[in-house]
Amino acid sequence: MQILQQIKDNTQKKYKKEGSLATVTYETLRYLQDTQCKNQSEEQITKVMEALKPFKLTKTEKLMIVNTPPRSPLEIQLIVQESEERLTEKEVEEIIAIVAGAFPPE
């Protein structure tokens, strides 16, 4: 989100006629303002990524966990492919605790 904000600021200053980039940047930022990522810092994201290493999740799964922090086992099942085979109930609860500690609900 911070990177997009910088692009938006630079685009507005340098390229006032650059319509498509400005539009995509603006629309994406507008969407992100209604998500959890507006409250996330780089440090929080780094902390979560480090804490998730032992769970052998894919990069995409980790990204989805950061973008839409799961609050229940059902949400973990929707994010992690074959979660029933890959994660124990204890591991699912640990992931939820990691996320809740780093990204408290609003």
N, CA, C and O atoms as a GROMACS GRO file, in nm:
protein
  424
    1MET      N    1   0.082  -0.118   0.000
    1MET     CA    2   0.000   0.000   0.000
    1MET      C    3   0.088   0.125   0.000
    1MET      O    4   0.057   0.223  -0.068
    2GLN      N    5   0.197   0.121   0.077
    2GLN     CA    6   0.289   0.234   0.081
    2GLN      C    7   0.352   0.258  -0.056
    2GLN      O    8   0.368   0.372  -0.099
    3ILE      N    9   0.388   0.150  -0.123
    3ILE     CA   10   0.449   0.162  -0.256
    3ILE      C   11   0.350   0.225  -0.354
    3ILE      O   12   0.387   0.312  -0.433
    4LEU      N   13   0.226   0.181  -0.349
    4LEU     CA   14   0.125   0.239  -0.437
    4LEU      C   15   0.103   0.387  -0.409
    4LEU      O   16   0.082   0.466  -0.501
    5GLN      N   17   0.107   0.424  -0.282
    5GLN     CA   18   0.090   0.564  -0.247
    5GLN      C   19   0.205   0.648  -0.304
    5GLN      O   20   0.183   0.759  -0.352
    6GLN      N   21   0.326   0.594  -0.300
    6GLN     CA   22   0.441   0.664  -0.358
    6GLN      C   23   0.426   0.678  -0.509
    6GLN      O   24   0.455   0.783  -0.566
    7ILE      N   25   0.381   0.570  -0.574
    7ILE     CA   26   0.360   0.575  -0.719
    7ILE      C   27   0.256   0.681  -0.752
    7ILE      O   28   0.273   0.760  -0.845
    8LYS      N   29   0.148   0.681  -0.675
    8LYS     CA   30   0.041   0.779  -0.698
    8LYS      C   31   0.095   0.921  -0.685
    8LYS      O   32   0.067   1.006  -0.769
    9ASP      N   33   0.172   0.948  -0.580
    9ASP     CA   34   0.228   1.082  -0.558
    9ASP      C   35   0.322   1.121  -0.672
    9ASP      O   36   0.316   1.233  -0.722
   10ASN      N   37   0.408   1.028  -0.712
   10ASN     CA   38   0.503   1.056  -0.821
   10ASN      C   39   0.431   1.074  -0.954
   10ASN      O   40   0.469   1.160  -1.035
   11THR      N   41   0.330   0.994  -0.977
   11THR     CA   42   0.255   1.004  -1.103
   11THR      C   43   0.184   1.139  -1.112
   11THR      O   44   0.182   1.201  -1.218
   12GLN      N   45   0.126   1.182  -1.002
   12GLN     CA   46   0.056   1.310  -1.002
   12GLN      C   47   0.151   1.426  -1.027
   12GLN      O   48   0.116   1.524  -1.093
   13LYS      N   49   0.270   1.416  -0.974
   13LYS     CA   50   0.367   1.526  -0.987
   13LYS      C   51   0.431   1.529  -1.125
   13LYS      O   52   0.444   1.636  -1.184
   14LYS      N   53   0.472   1.413  -1.177
   14LYS     CA   54   0.552   1.408  -1.299
   14LYS      C   55   0.469   1.391  -1.425
   14LYS      O   56   0.498   1.452  -1.528
   15TYR      N   57   0.367   1.308  -1.417
   15TYR     CA   58   0.296   1.269  -1.539
   15TYR      C   59   0.147   1.295  -1.525
   15TYR      O   60   0.069   1.201  -1.507
   16LYS      N   61   0.108   1.415  -1.532
   16LYS     CA   62  -0.034   1.446  -1.515
   16LYS      C   63  -0.120   1.384  -1.623
   16LYS      O   64  -0.240   1.362  -1.602
   17LYS      N   65  -0.061   1.354  -1.739
   17LYS     CA   66  -0.138   1.296  -1.850
   17LYS      C   67  -0.132   1.144  -1.849
   17LYS      O   68  -0.194   1.082  -1.936
   18GLU      N   69  -0.062   1.082  -1.757
   18GLU     CA   70  -0.049   0.935  -1.750
   18GLU      C   71  -0.176   0.879  -1.686
   18GLU      O   72  -0.178   0.850  -1.567
   19GLY      N   73  -0.280   0.864  -1.763
   19GLY     CA   74  -0.412   0.828  -1.714
   19GLY      C   75  -0.425   0.687  -1.663
   19GLY      O   76  -0.477   0.667  -1.553
   20SER      N   77  -0.380   0.587  -1.739
   20SER     CA   78  -0.404   0.449  -1.700
   20SER      C   79  -0.332   0.410  -1.571
   20SER      O   80  -0.392   0.346  -1.485
   21LEU      N   81  -0.206   0.448  -1.556
   21LEU     CA   82  -0.134   0.416  -1.433
   21LEU      C   83  -0.198   0.487  -1.315
   21LEU      O   84  -0.215   0.427  -1.209
   22ALA      N   85  -0.233   0.611  -1.331
   22ALA     CA   86  -0.296   0.687  -1.224
   22ALA      C   87  -0.430   0.625  -1.185
   22ALA      O   88  -0.463   0.618  -1.067
   23THR      N   89  -0.506   0.580  -1.282
   23THR     CA   90  -0.637   0.520  -1.255
   23THR      C   91  -0.622   0.388  -1.180
   23THR      O   92  -0.690   0.366  -1.080
   24VAL      N   93  -0.534   0.302  -1.227
   24VAL     CA   94  -0.513   0.173  -1.162
   24VAL      C   95  -0.463   0.194  -1.020
   24VAL      O   96  -0.510   0.129  -0.926
   25THR      N   97  -0.368   0.284  -1.003
   25THR     CA   98  -0.313   0.312  -0.869
   25THR      C   99  -0.422   0.366  -0.778
   25THR      O  100  -0.434   0.322  -0.663
   26TYR      N  101  -0.500   0.460  -0.827
   26TYR     CA  102  -0.606   0.519  -0.746
   26TYR      C  103  -0.710   0.415  -0.706
   26TYR      O  104  -0.748   0.407  -0.589
   27GLU      N  105  -0.755   0.334  -0.801
   27GLU     CA  106  -0.856   0.233  -0.772
   27GLU      C  107  -0.805   0.128  -0.674
   27GLU      O  108  -0.878   0.085  -0.585
   28THR      N  109  -0.681   0.088  -0.689
   28THR     CA  110  -0.623  -0.011  -0.598
   28THR      C  111  -0.612   0.047  -0.458
   28THR      O  112  -0.647  -0.020  -0.361
   29LEU      N  113  -0.564   0.169  -0.446
   29LEU     CA  114  -0.554   0.233  -0.315
   29LEU      C  115  -0.692   0.249  -0.251
   29LEU      O  116  -0.708   0.228  -0.130
   30ARG      N  117  -0.789   0.285  -0.330
   30ARG     CA  118  -0.925   0.300  -0.278
   30ARG      C  119  -0.977   0.167  -0.224
   30ARG      O  120  -1.041   0.163  -0.119
   31TYR      N  121  -0.950   0.059  -0.296
   31TYR     CA  122  -0.990  -0.074  -0.249
   31TYR      C  123  -0.917  -0.110  -0.120
   31TYR      O  124  -0.980  -0.159  -0.025
   32LEU      N  125  -0.788  -0.087  -0.115
   32LEU     CA  126  -0.707  -0.126   0.001
   32LEU      C  127  -0.744  -0.048   0.127
   32LEU      O  128  -0.722  -0.097   0.238
   33GLN      N  129  -0.800   0.070   0.112
   33GLN     CA  130  -0.840   0.150   0.228
   33GLN      C  131  -0.949   0.080   0.310
   33GLN      O  132  -0.966   0.109   0.428
   34ASP      N  133  -1.022  -0.013   0.248
   34ASP     CA  134  -1.129  -0.085   0.316
   34ASP      C  135  -1.084  -0.222   0.364
   34ASP      O  136  -1.167  -0.303   0.407
   35THR      N  137  -0.954  -0.250   0.359
   35THR     CA  138  -0.904  -0.380   0.402
   35THR      C  139  -0.813  -0.364   0.523
   35THR      O  140  -0.781  -0.253   0.565
   36GLN      N  141  -0.772  -0.478   0.578
   36GLN     CA  142  -0.684  -0.479   0.695
   36GLN      C  143  -0.547  -0.417   0.667
   36GLN      O  144  -0.481  -0.369   0.760
   37CYS      N  145  -0.504  -0.418   0.543
   37CYS     CA  146  -0.367  -0.375   0.514
   37CYS      C  147  -0.343  -0.228   0.546
   37CYS      O  148  -0.227  -0.187   0.561
   38LYS      N  149  -0.447  -0.148   0.556
   38LYS     CA  150  -0.427  -0.006   0.589
   38LYS      C  151  -0.368   0.010   0.729
   38LYS      O  152  -0.306   0.113   0.758
   39ASN      N  153  -0.386  -0.090   0.815
   39ASN     CA  154  -0.334  -0.084   0.952
   39ASN      C  155  -0.206  -0.164   0.972
   39ASN      O  156  -0.154  -0.171   1.083
   40GLN      N  157  -0.154  -0.225   0.865
   40GLN     CA  158  -0.037  -0.310   0.877
   40GLN      C  159   0.090  -0.233   0.846
   40GLN      O  160   0.096  -0.152   0.754
   41SER      N  161   0.192  -0.260   0.927
   41SER     CA  162   0.322  -0.199   0.902
   41SER      C  163   0.417  -0.304   0.844
   41SER      O  164   0.391  -0.424   0.850
   42GLU      N  165   0.526  -0.256   0.790
   42GLU     CA  166   0.626  -0.347   0.735
   42GLU      C  167   0.680  -0.439   0.844
   42GLU      O  168   0.706  -0.557   0.818
   43GLU      N  169   0.696  -0.387   0.964
   43GLU     CA  170   0.748  -0.468   1.076
   43GLU      C  171   0.651  -0.580   1.112
   43GLU      O  172   0.693  -0.692   1.138
   44GLN      N  173   0.521  -0.548   1.115
   44GLN     CA  174   0.422  -0.650   1.146
   44GLN      C  175   0.422  -0.761   1.041
   44GLN      O  176   0.416  -0.880   1.074
   45ILE      N  177   0.429  -0.722   0.917
   45ILE     CA  178   0.428  -0.821   0.808
   45ILE      C  179   0.551  -0.909   0.816
   45ILE      O  180   0.541  -1.031   0.800
   46THR      N  181   0.667  -0.850   0.840
   46THR     CA  182   0.791  -0.927   0.854
   46THR      C  183   0.781  -1.024   0.970
   46THR      O  184   0.823  -1.140   0.960
   47LYS      N  185   0.726  -0.978   1.081
   47LYS     CA  186   0.710  -1.063   1.200
   47LYS      C  187   0.621  -1.184   1.169
   47LYS      O  188   0.654  -1.296   1.207
   48VAL      N  189   0.511  -1.161   1.101
   48VAL     CA  190   0.420  -1.271   1.066
   48VAL      C  191   0.487  -1.368   0.969
   48VAL      O  192   0.478  -1.489   0.987
   49MET      N  193   0.555  -1.316   0.869
   49MET     CA  194   0.622  -1.403   0.772
   49MET      C  195   0.726  -1.491   0.840
   49MET      O  196   0.738  -1.610   0.807
   50GLU      N  197   0.801  -1.436   0.932
   50GLU     CA  198   0.900  -1.515   1.007
   50GLU      C  199   0.831  -1.622   1.092
   50GLU      O  200   0.876  -1.736   1.098
   51ALA      N  201   0.723  -1.584   1.159
   51ALA     CA  202   0.652  -1.677   1.247
   51ALA      C  203   0.585  -1.790   1.168
   51ALA      O  204   0.561  -1.897   1.224
   52LEU      N  205   0.554  -1.767   1.042
   52LEU     CA  206   0.487  -1.869   0.960
   52LEU      C  207   0.583  -1.967   0.894
   52LEU      O  208   0.539  -2.066   0.836
   53LYS      N  209   0.714  -1.942   0.901
   53LYS     CA  210   0.811  -2.030   0.836
   53LYS      C  211   0.800  -2.177   0.875
   53LYS      O  212   0.808  -2.263   0.788
   54PRO      N  213   0.782  -2.210   1.003
   54PRO     CA  214   0.777  -2.352   1.040
   54PRO      C  215   0.658  -2.430   0.983
   54PRO      O  216   0.659  -2.553   0.987
   55PHE      N  217   0.559  -2.362   0.932
   55PHE     CA  218   0.438  -2.430   0.886
   55PHE      C  219   0.443  -2.477   0.742
   55PHE      O  220   0.348  -2.540   0.694
   56LYS      N  221   0.550  -2.450   0.671
   56LYS     CA  222   0.569  -2.495   0.533
   56LYS      C  223   0.452  -2.454   0.443
   56LYS      O  224   0.399  -2.534   0.367
   57LEU      N  225   0.416  -2.327   0.453
   57LEU     CA  226   0.311  -2.272   0.367
   57LEU      C  227   0.375  -2.218   0.240
   57LEU      O  228   0.492  -2.180   0.239
   58THR      N  229   0.298  -2.214   0.133
   58THR     CA  230   0.350  -2.157   0.009
   58THR      C  231   0.353  -2.005   0.021
   58THR      O  232   0.291  -1.947   0.110
   59LYS      N  233   0.426  -1.940  -0.070
   59LYS     CA  234   0.433  -1.795  -0.071
   59LYS      C  235   0.294  -1.735  -0.089
   59LYS      O  236   0.259  -1.635  -0.026
   60THR      N  237   0.216  -1.795  -0.175
   60THR     CA  238   0.081  -1.746  -0.200
   60THR      C  239  -0.006  -1.757  -0.076
   60THR      O  240  -0.083  -1.666  -0.045
   61GLU      N  241   0.005  -1.867  -0.005
   61GLU     CA  242  -0.073  -1.885   0.118
   61GLU      C  243  -0.033  -1.782   0.223
   61GLU      O  244  -0.118  -1.726   0.292
   62LYS      N  245   0.096  -1.758   0.236
   62LYS     CA  246   0.143  -1.657   0.332
   62LYS      C  247   0.091  -1.518   0.294
   62LYS      O  248   0.048  -1.441   0.380
   63LEU      N  249   0.096  -1.488   0.165
   63LEU     CA  250   0.046  -1.360   0.117
   63LEU      C  251  -0.103  -1.344   0.148
   63LEU      O  252  -0.147  -1.238   0.191
   64MET      N  253  -0.179  -1.450   0.126
   64MET     CA  254  -0.322  -1.445   0.155
   64MET      C  255  -0.348  -1.429   0.305
   64MET      O  256  -0.442  -1.361   0.344
   65ILE      N  257  -0.265  -1.491   0.387
   65ILE     CA  258  -0.279  -1.476   0.532
   65ILE      C  259  -0.254  -1.332   0.574
   65ILE      O  260  -0.323  -1.279   0.660
   66VAL      N  261  -0.154  -1.269   0.513
   66VAL     CA  262  -0.125  -1.129   0.545
   66VAL      C  263  -0.235  -1.037   0.492
   66VAL      O  264  -0.278  -0.945   0.561
   67ASN      N  265  -0.280  -1.062   0.369
   67ASN     CA  266  -0.380  -0.975   0.308
   67ASN      C  267  -0.518  -0.987   0.372
   67ASN      O  268  -0.588  -0.887   0.388
   68THR      N  269  -0.557  -1.108   0.407
   68THR     CA  270  -0.686  -1.130   0.473
   68THR      C  271  -0.663  -1.216   0.596
   68THR      O  272  -0.685  -1.337   0.593
   69PRO      N  273  -0.619  -1.155   0.705
   69PRO     CA  274  -0.583  -1.231   0.825
   69PRO      C  275  -0.696  -1.322   0.873
   69PRO      O  276  -0.805  -1.274   0.905
   70PRO      N  277  -0.670  -1.453   0.878
   70PRO     CA  278  -0.773  -1.547   0.921
   70PRO      C  279  -0.799  -1.537   1.071
   70PRO      O  280  -0.706  -1.520   1.150
   71ARG      N  281  -0.924  -1.548   1.109
   71ARG     CA  282  -0.963  -1.542   1.250
   71ARG      C  283  -1.026  -1.672   1.299
   71ARG      O  284  -1.060  -1.685   1.417
   72SER      N  285  -1.042  -1.768   1.207
   72SER     CA  286  -1.105  -1.896   1.245
   72SER      C  287  -1.043  -2.010   1.164
   72SER      O  288  -0.981  -1.986   1.060
   73PRO      N  289  -1.060  -2.133   1.213
   73PRO     CA  290  -1.009  -2.249   1.138
   73PRO      C  291  -1.070  -2.259   0.998
   73PRO      O  292  -1.003  -2.303   0.905
   74LEU      N  293  -1.196  -2.220   0.984
   74LEU     CA  294  -1.259  -2.224   0.852
   74LEU      C  295  -1.185  -2.134   0.754
   74LEU      O  296  -1.166  -2.172   0.638
   75GLU      N  297  -1.145  -2.017   0.797
   75GLU     CA  298  -1.072  -1.925   0.710
   75GLU      C  299  -0.937  -1.984   0.671
   75GLU      O  300  -0.891  -1.964   0.558
   76ILE      N  301  -0.873  -2.055   0.763
   76ILE     CA  302  -0.746  -2.123   0.730
   76ILE      C  303  -0.771  -2.228   0.622
   76ILE      O  304  -0.691  -2.240   0.529
   77GLN      N  305  -0.880  -2.302   0.633
   77GLN     CA  306  -0.913  -2.404   0.531
   77GLN      C  307  -0.933  -2.341   0.394
   77GLN      O  308  -0.898  -2.401   0.293
   78LEU      N  309  -0.988  -2.221   0.390
   78LEU     CA  310  -1.011  -2.154   0.263
   78LEU      C  311  -0.881  -2.100   0.202
   78LEU      O  312  -0.871  -2.087   0.080
   79ILE      N  313  -0.784  -2.071   0.286
   79ILE     CA  314  -0.658  -2.013   0.239
   79ILE      C  315  -0.555  -2.122   0.205
   79ILE      O  316  -0.489  -2.114   0.101
   80VAL      N  317  -0.542  -2.221   0.291
   80VAL     CA  318  -0.439  -2.324   0.277
   80VAL      C  319  -0.496  -2.446   0.204
   80VAL      O  320  -0.590  -2.509   0.251
   81GLN      N  321  -0.437  -2.476   0.091
   81GLN     CA  322  -0.481  -2.593   0.015
   81GLN      C  323  -0.452  -2.720   0.094
   81GLN      O  324  -0.345  -2.735   0.152
   82GLU      N  325  -0.549  -2.810   0.094
   82GLU     CA  326  -0.535  -2.938   0.164
   82GLU      C  327  -0.492  -2.919   0.309
   82GLU      O  328  -0.406  -2.991   0.359
   83SER      N  329  -0.551  -2.821   0.375
   83SER     CA  330  -0.509  -2.787   0.512
   83SER      C  331  -0.531  -2.901   0.610
   83SER      O  332  -0.455  -2.915   0.706
   84GLU      N  333  -0.633  -2.983   0.586
   84GLU     CA  334  -0.660  -3.095   0.677
   84GLU      C  335  -0.544  -3.194   0.679
   84GLU      O  336  -0.515  -3.253   0.783
   85GLU      N  337  -0.479  -3.214   0.563
   85GLU     CA  338  -0.367  -3.307   0.554
   85GLU      C  339  -0.235  -3.241   0.596
   85GLU      O  340  -0.146  -3.308   0.650
   86ARG      N  341  -0.222  -3.113   0.572
   86ARG     CA  342  -0.094  -3.045   0.593
   86ARG      C  343  -0.078  -2.984   0.732
   86ARG      O  344   0.034  -2.966   0.780
   87LEU      N  345  -0.190  -2.953   0.798
   87LEU     CA  346  -0.182  -2.886   0.928
   87LEU      C  347  -0.264  -2.961   1.032
   87LEU      O  348  -0.372  -3.012   1.004
   88THR      N  349  -0.209  -2.967   1.154
   88THR     CA  350  -0.285  -3.024   1.264
   88THR      C  351  -0.375  -2.915   1.322
   88THR      O  352  -0.360  -2.797   1.291
   89GLU      N  353  -0.469  -2.955   1.406
   89GLU     CA  354  -0.556  -2.857   1.471
   89GLU      C  355  -0.475  -2.759   1.554
   89GLU      O  356  -0.505  -2.640   1.560
   90LYS      N  357  -0.371  -2.810   1.619
   90LYS     CA  358  -0.285  -2.725   1.701
   90LYS      C  359  -0.213  -2.621   1.614
   90LYS      O  360  -0.203  -2.504   1.651
   91GLU      N  361  -0.164  -2.664   1.499
   91GLU     CA  362  -0.096  -2.571   1.409
   91GLU      C  363  -0.191  -2.463   1.356
   91GLU      O  364  -0.152  -2.347   1.342
   92VAL      N  365  -0.314  -2.503   1.327
   92VAL     CA  366  -0.414  -2.406   1.282
   92VAL      C  367  -0.437  -2.301   1.391
   92VAL      O  368  -0.441  -2.181   1.362
   93GLU      N  369  -0.451  -2.345   1.514
   93GLU     CA  370  -0.470  -2.252   1.625
   93GLU      C  371  -0.348  -2.162   1.645
   93GLU      O  372  -0.361  -2.045   1.679
   94GLU      N  373  -0.228  -2.217   1.623
   94GLU     CA  374  -0.105  -2.137   1.634
   94GLU      C  375  -0.102  -2.028   1.527
   94GLU      O  376  -0.064  -1.914   1.555
   95ILE      N  377  -0.142  -2.063   1.405
   95ILE     CA  378  -0.144  -1.963   1.298
   95ILE      C  379  -0.243  -1.851   1.331
   95ILE      O  380  -0.213  -1.733   1.312
   96ILE      N  381  -0.360  -1.889   1.380
   96ILE     CA  382  -0.460  -1.789   1.418
   96ILE      C  383  -0.407  -1.699   1.529
   96ILE      O  384  -0.429  -1.578   1.527
   97ALA      N  385  -0.336  -1.757   1.626
   97ALA     CA  386  -0.278  -1.678   1.735
   97ALA      C  387  -0.169  -1.584   1.684
   97ALA      O  388  -0.160  -1.470   1.729
   98ILE      N  389  -0.087  -1.631   1.592
   98ILE     CA  390   0.019  -1.546   1.533
   98ILE      C  391  -0.044  -1.426   1.464
   98ILE      O  392  -0.001  -1.313   1.483
   99VAL      N  393  -0.145  -1.453   1.385
   99VAL     CA  394  -0.213  -1.346   1.310
   99VAL      C  395  -0.280  -1.249   1.405
   99VAL      O  396  -0.270  -1.128   1.388
  100ALA      N  397  -0.349  -1.301   1.505
  100ALA     CA  398  -0.419  -1.214   1.600
  100ALA      C  399  -0.321  -1.129   1.680
  100ALA      O  400  -0.352  -1.015   1.713
  101GLY      N  401  -0.204  -1.184   1.711
  101GLY     CA  402  -0.104  -1.107   1.784
  101GLY      C  403  -0.042  -0.996   1.700
  101GLY      O  404  -0.012  -0.889   1.752
  102ALA      N  405  -0.023  -1.022   1.573
  102ALA     CA  406   0.040  -0.923   1.486
  102ALA      C  407  -0.061  -0.824   1.429
  102ALA      O  408  -0.032  -0.705   1.416
  103PHE      N  409  -0.181  -0.873   1.394
  103PHE     CA  410  -0.283  -0.788   1.332
  103PHE      C  411  -0.411  -0.797   1.415
  103PHE      O  412  -0.503  -0.869   1.378
  104PRO      N  413  -0.417  -0.724   1.526
  104PRO     CA  414  -0.539  -0.730   1.608
  104PRO      C  415  -0.662  -0.685   1.529
  104PRO      O  416  -0.652  -0.595   1.446
  105PRO      N  417  -0.776  -0.746   1.555
  105PRO     CA  418  -0.898  -0.705   1.484
  105PRO      C  419  -0.929  -0.558   1.514
  105PRO      O  420  -0.897  -0.507   1.621
  106GLU      N  421  -0.993  -0.494   1.419
  106GLU     CA  422  -1.027  -0.353   1.437
  106GLU      C  423  -1.132  -0.336   1.544
  106GLU      O  424  -1.173  -0.223   1.572
   0.00000   0.00000   0.00000
